[in-house]
Amino acid sequence: GNSVTQMEGPVTLSEEAFLTINCTYTATGYPSLFWYVQYPGEGLQLLLKATKADDKGSNKGFEATYRKETTSFHLEKGSVQVSDSAVYFCALSRNTGNQFYFGTGTSLTVIP
Amino acid sequence: NAGVTQTPKFRILKIGQSMTLQCAQDMNHNYMYWYRQDPGMGLKLIYYSVGAGITDKGEVPNGYNVSRSTTEDFPLRLELAAPSQTSVYFCASRVEGFTGELFFGEGSRLTVL
């Protein structure tokens, strides 16, 4: 079946630390991959996406590369800020079917 | 740009009551979805629709009903509310095609007492 597995949280980092949140997926064919961010009390917002193998999505200093050989889409940021504290969701959309598949989310807290 | 608008933002229900969560989008998206998010958990798909007059069940449809009479609106009906339906509900929409991202509303927080 189709699924997304994210690293367990919560993650706590000091400001300016390097961030990696691991995401691996299971899907047939060539899905599109997404990272969403949810700030406290808000809905989910698209952070970045990649629609084919080897694509790199980037936004607000965050990056993720679509690796088909390892079925991964890890989220990285070189220097996190307090304002990056949020819950991050990895998701996929298959090239057949109409559904999105979300990971369970990873909570990030950045301390000054 | 309004995007996806959900109402109400907050609601408290008594066990056995019914209510409708409203969702409207102004982006002319054919695909619309309802998710619930329990505290500290991920998203679970309740129902989705690929166009007016077409709806389908997701992962957790029991206790809910939907309709899609127009492209813009996708209301979610809760019948006979139960404490297990206490959750935050998110409506989302997107264009056709698997590369399109979901656009989310701000959520409706429902408490059943």
Contacts between the chains, C-beta under 8 A, distances in Angstrom:
chain1	res1	chain2	res2	distance
A	31	B	98	7.0
A	32	B	98	5.3
A	32	B	99	4.8
A	34	B	101	5.9
A	34	B	102	7.9
A	36	B	102	7.8
A	42	B	106	6.4
A	42	B	107	7.6
A	43	B	90	5.8
A	43	B	104	4.0
A	43	B	105	5.7
A	43	B	106	4.7
A	43	B	107	5.1
A	44	B	43	7.9
A	44	B	90	7.0
A	44	B	92	7.8
A	44	B	102	7.5
A	44	B	104	4.6
A	45	B	104	7.2
A	46	B	101	4.7
A	46	B	102	7.5
A	46	B	103	7.8
A	49	B	99	7.8
A	49	B	101	5.8
A	51	B	99	4.3
A	89	B	42	6.9
A	89	B	43	7.3
A	91	B	102	7.9
A	93	B	98	4.5
A	93	B	99	7.4
A	93	B	100	7.8
A	94	B	98	5.9
A	95	B	98	4.8
A	96	B	98	7.7
A	97	B	98	7.9
A	98	B	31	6.3
A	98	B	48	6.4
A	98	B	50	5.5
A	98	B	56	7.7
A	99	B	45	6.5
A	99	B	48	6.8
A	99	B	58	7.3
A	100	B	33	7.4
A	100	B	45	7.7
A	100	B	102	5.9
A	102	B	42	5.4
A	102	B	43	4.7
A	103	B	42	6.4
A	104	B	41	6.9
A	104	B	42	4.0
A	105	B	41	7.7
A	105	B	42	5.1
